[in-house]
Amino acid sequence: MHLFDGSGAAIIDSENINEELLGRQWNPTVTQLMKVDGDRFLVIWSGNGLGYTAGVFTR
């Protein structure tokens, strides 16, 4: 995931969301959560996970 400011400059160069890189991952959704002390995001996807062959995962 990459995060940019309003001018298009990168705030976060690159951040891995899914820790499982093997198999398929699909249907990603990203939502911004209410700001309390900075930007917070919730990422949801379907696919393979650590120890699972299929499921819905969040981070």
C-alpha positions, 0 to 999 in steps of 0.5 A: 500500500502507498499513502500520498498527501494532497499534493501527490507526494508519498507519505508511506513509500511502501507498506505490506498489508498481507503477510501471506504472499503465496496463493491468491488474494482478491476483492481488496477493500480499503477504508479510512477510519476516523482520524484520532491521532493520524491516518488509520486504514482498514484493509479487507480481502479474500484469499489464502492466509497464514494457515488457512486455504481460504477466508476473509482477512483484515489488517 
